[in-house]
């Protein structure tokens, strides 16, 4: 099972700083997350790479990173047409 939970803020480091996202769903084979502009992505396990391998560089976000995410977060528009 994943070491992450729904609603948790996680970050991963890169050359220009860190990316922080909020996890929206977790199951055995998938993790879904959203960015501060409400863009959603799915990380899937495959026969070639496990979910643990794909999220190996993820870490729980610091309080400052989570606060910055919450300050920037804007829900995307809903289109019911």
N, C-alpha and C positions, 0 to 999 in steps of 0.2 A: 504494500500500500504506500501511497505517497506520503512524504513528510510534510506536505503543505495542506492547509485547510481552507475551506470556502470563507471568503471575507478577509483573508490574510493579505497583508501588503508584503511583496517581495521585491528585491532588487538584484540586478547583476551589474557588475562593473565592466567598463570598457574604457578605451583610451581617453574619451572626453568627459568621463565622470561615471555616473550610474543611471540606469533606467529603473524606474519604480512602477510597478503595476499592481492591480488588485485582482486576486484570484476570485473567480465567480463560480466555478464548479470544479469538482475533483472526483474522478472515479479511477478504477484500476488501470485504464488504458489512456485516459485523456486528462488534461488540465486546460481549463478555459480561463483566460484573463482579459482584463480591459485596461486600456491606457487612460491617461488623464483626459483625452479628448473623446473618450467612450468608444474607441476603436477596439474591437474584440478579436482575439486570436485563439487558436487551439493548438496545443502541443500534443501530438499523438505518439504513442509507442509504436514501433514497427518491428518486423522480424530482424532488422539490422541493428536498431538502437532502442534500448529500453527507455522508459520515461525517466528513470533515475539518471541515466547517462545524459539525456537531453537537458535535464535541469540541474546538472551537477554544479554549475557555477552560480545558481540562484542561492540567495540567502535571505533571511527575514530582514525586512526594511528597518532601518533605525527609526526612532521616533521623529527625528527631523525630516527624513525622507517621506514617511507616511503623512506628516503634517503638510509638507509641500505638495504631495499628491492631492490631498483633500482640498487644499486651497486652489489648485489648478483644475480640478475635476469639473467638467461640464457635461451633463448628459446629452447624448445625441438626440436629434429630433426624431419623433416617431411619425412614420408615414403610414396611415391606415388606408390609403387609397389603393 
